[in-house]
Amino acid sequence: MQIEKYDFGKIEVDGKKYNHDVIISKSGVDLWWRPNSHWVGISDLGEIIERQPKTVIFGMGYSGVMEVSQEAKEYLEKLGMQVIIEPTKKACEIFNKLFSEKENVIAALHLTC
């Protein structure tokens, strides 16, 4: 799994293009829908928790507008997951590095804002 390109509102992963927020893991790419696309709460973590990653990388958008609630971050940490929160471009770089090192990692990426 490799993130090949990211720009405002679009991402390319393994040759496929997406223009919606995504979750990327070793099992593939899934669209990531939340009632409030600029905020992540505990109720938005179901798909992430099910996959039991070692590391969760949140991409906060092109300009870093999306927020991960402190409660959501602490919840994942209590489950033993490392949480990294960065603007999406940086999050993509970190994901590619950790994934290439065979780490069990998930990227939850907001593509706009």
C-alpha positions in Angstrom: 0.0 0.0 0.0 1.5 3.3 -1.1 0.1 6.8 -1.1 1.4 8.1 -4.4 -0.1 11.6 -4.6 -2.0 14.0 -2.4 -3.3 17.4 -3.1 -6.3 19.4 -1.9 -9.4 17.2 -2.2 -7.8 14.2 -3.9 -5.5 11.4 -3.2 -4.0 8.5 -5.2 -3.3 5.2 -3.5 -1.8 2.3 -5.5 -3.0 3.8 -8.7 -6.6 4.5 -7.7 -7.8 8.0 -7.2 -10.2 9.1 -4.4 -11.8 12.5 -3.8 -13.4 11.7 -0.4 -12.0 11.3 3.1 -10.4 7.8 3.4 -9.1 5.3 5.9 -6.0 3.4 4.5 -4.7 0.2 6.1 -3.1 -3.1 5.0 -6.6 -4.3 4.1 -7.1 -1.5 1.6 -8.8 1.9 1.2 -12.3 2.7 2.5 -14.2 5.9 2.4 -14.4 7.6 5.8 -17.7 9.3 6.5 -18.4 11.3 9.6 -21.5 13.4 10.5 -19.1 16.4 11.0 -16.3 16.1 8.6 -14.2 18.6 10.4 -14.3 16.9 13.8 -13.5 13.4 15.1 -15.1 12.0 18.2 -15.1 8.6 19.8 -18.2 7.6 17.8 -16.1 8.1 14.6 -13.5 5.5 15.5 -15.3 2.2 14.9 -13.5 1.3 11.7 -10.2 2.2 13.1 -10.6 0.3 16.4 -11.9 -2.9 14.6 -8.6 -3.1 12.7 -6.5 -2.8 15.9 -3.5 -0.9 14.5 -0.4 -0.1 16.4 -0.4 3.4 15.1 -3.2 5.7 13.9 -2.3 8.7 11.8 -4.9 11.4 11.4 -4.5 13.7 8.4 -6.2 17.0 9.5 -6.7 18.3 5.9 -4.6 20.4 3.6 -4.5 23.4 6.0 -5.0 21.3 9.2 -8.6 22.4 9.9 -10.1 19.0 11.0 -9.9 18.4 14.8 -9.5 15.1 16.7 -11.2 15.5 20.1 -9.0 15.0 23.1 -11.4 12.2 24.2 -11.0 10.3 21.0 -7.2 10.6 21.1 -7.1 9.5 24.8 -9.5 6.6 24.0 -7.2 5.2 21.3 -4.2 5.6 23.5 -5.9 3.7 26.3 -6.4 0.9 23.8 -2.6 0.9 23.3 -2.5 2.7 20.0 0.0 5.5 19.2 -1.8 8.5 17.8 -0.2 10.9 15.3 -2.0 14.1 14.2 -0.6 16.1 11.3 -1.8 18.0 8.2 -2.7 15.5 5.5 0.4 16.0 3.4 2.7 15.2 6.4 0.4 12.4 7.5 0.8 10.7 4.1 4.5 10.9 4.3 4.5 9.3 7.8 2.1 6.6 6.7 4.3 5.6 3.7 7.3 5.4 5.9 5.7 3.3 8.7 3.9 1.1 6.2 7.1 0.4 4.3 8.7 -0.6 7.7 5.9 -3.2 8.0 4.2 -1.5 10.9 0.5 -2.1 11.6 -0.6 1.4 10.8 -3.8 3.1 9.7 -4.2 6.6 8.1 -7.5 8.4 8.6 -7.3 11.3 6.2 -9.4 14.4 5.7 -8.6 15.5 2.1 -9.9 19.1 2.0 -9.5 22.2 4.3 
